[in-house]
Amino acid sequence: MLKEKIVNKETGIITYGITPPKQSNTPEKLAEISQKLIERLKDLDIDGLIIYDVQDEAERTTQERPFPYLQTIDPTAYSKEYLSELEVPKIIYRCVGKYTETQLSEWLTSDAEQDRFSVFVGASSSKQEVRLGLPEAYSLSKRLNNELVFGGVVIPERHLKNNDEHLRIANKVRNGCRFFVSQATYNVEASKNFLSDYYYYCQNNEIEMVPILFNIAPCGSQKTLEFMKWLGISIPRWLENELIYSNDILDKSIRLSQEVFEELMDFGLEKGIPIGCSIESVSTRKVEIEASIQLVRDVKYSMEQKLIQKR
């Protein structure tokens, strides 16, 4: 179903995102963590599970990282060894700069007979040393495994500064990207600016629009808020104040996140832009993870109601 929805450029795709556990965990601990995740997700009605490929982003900012960077398990290995019980398509992120051409080629050609999904991610900053660039990764994928459905990352906040995110996306589509996933979205203005320019550019150039999945993530503490800001997530000052001074920061963030996404969904439906949603918890706290799971159910119900009304 996920492949059909992406190929048909459908509105309403919903995914859940996770970060693999740290490599330093014992096998027993890894099994325990994975089983808890499976129990949480096995009855969740999602189109795909995103598994992130984490890279150290220290070069991106001079600010001290709120949480230490620790190496995580490779997302493909984690999917195969620990999450095979979950019968849902896995979307594997690949930070392509970490890999040599040989390494990425081997990954691309493995399990070539299966439906596979990926998101190719470039360098986190111009200072980061890379072994492979995005154009090379796109070319390799098309040459070695044309069946791989791969997407890219969209950063609407970057559009505020450069006003060219829609051009980046259009160029990535020409290079084979079939869908896009944003980082956590709190800045509705930046996102609508991007969508508007993306829509009119595609209209003027007779380009079909591909699905854009806006990521939303609960924020349950000031520590999580600090980490989100360190990650480069754009949180408007008024919204940050609403979170900091609320009686229940988690509940407030959930309601604000839903409002942001629903506004973007309405904007997309009006113009025929295929909008979807990806949900995650950037925190490992149980209460924030469980809030993100409930958010999936709430957002899915909201999207379905809007699609029914649209018909």
Order of alpha helices (4+ residues) and beta strands (2+ residues): alpha-beta-alpha-beta-alpha-beta-alpha-beta-alpha-beta-alpha-alpha-beta-alpha-beta-alpha-alpha-alpha-beta-alpha
